[in-house]
Amino acid sequence: MEKKQIISYFTNRYTLNKEQQLYLAIHAKRYQTVLSWLADKHFNRVLDIGPSYLSELLQNHLQKPITLMGFDAEESVGGHLPSLEILSNNHFIQQNLNDWATDAQSPKYDLIICGEILEHLYSAPQKLFQNLYKSLNTGGFLILQTPNAVALRKRISLLIGINPFEMPRENQKNPGHYREYTPNELRKLARANGFCIQKLILDEYFEYPSWQSKVYRNVKSLIPANLRSGITIILQKK
């Protein structure tokens, strides 16, 4: 499913407010990245952490209910989620990932998607990786997406005296980004917690409406991969 098809699907299906339209436009290319990798694959048990537009796309692609994990229903509504319908159509687990603890009785999945979550956590990243590893069946896959802390656009902002990282928000359940990570940091975290790295995708897939963002995307072939703004790392539990 291509970016334009993703946007058309949601704009035709829902009445989106300006915040929802903007979020969808920025992230549709990121969703396409996930769906492209999934195109020829089949998974029985799927967990999507952080309900979003992608949750509905996953359910449609897999043609079956999936498990969702995140804050309670009211907290899940916002620019990243067009409707509560996706929560009622699938199994929803209310969980703050900073307090997430798995054990031998916890459900196991064949595929876990954790998109744009890691940077919002104040807990140590090792904790999340350990819980994700324990929650996968042997041979299962993890797709993790997160912004690149050392992206070129952020480096340029710093050079001209602008802090590229937003202020913490007053809403403690959605405080913004506590900590962003580099591709090398994610590789180290993955290997240290038992994962095999299957694929690393570095791309300018955040399509912000600013003219600067358009320039980055138009010349992304000239930007060294490790300096592109979006990281998608695909890991497997062997």
Secondary structure by P-SEA (a helix, b strand, c coil): ccaaaaaaaaaaaccccaaaaaaaaacaaaaaaaaaaaccccccbbbbccccaaaaaaaaaacbbbbbbccccccccccccccaaaaaacccccccccccccccccccccbbbbccccccccccaaaaaaaaaaaccccbbbbbbbcccccaaaaaaaaaccccccccccccccccccccccaaaaaaaaaaacccccccccccccccccaaaaaaaaaccccccccccbbbbbbbcc
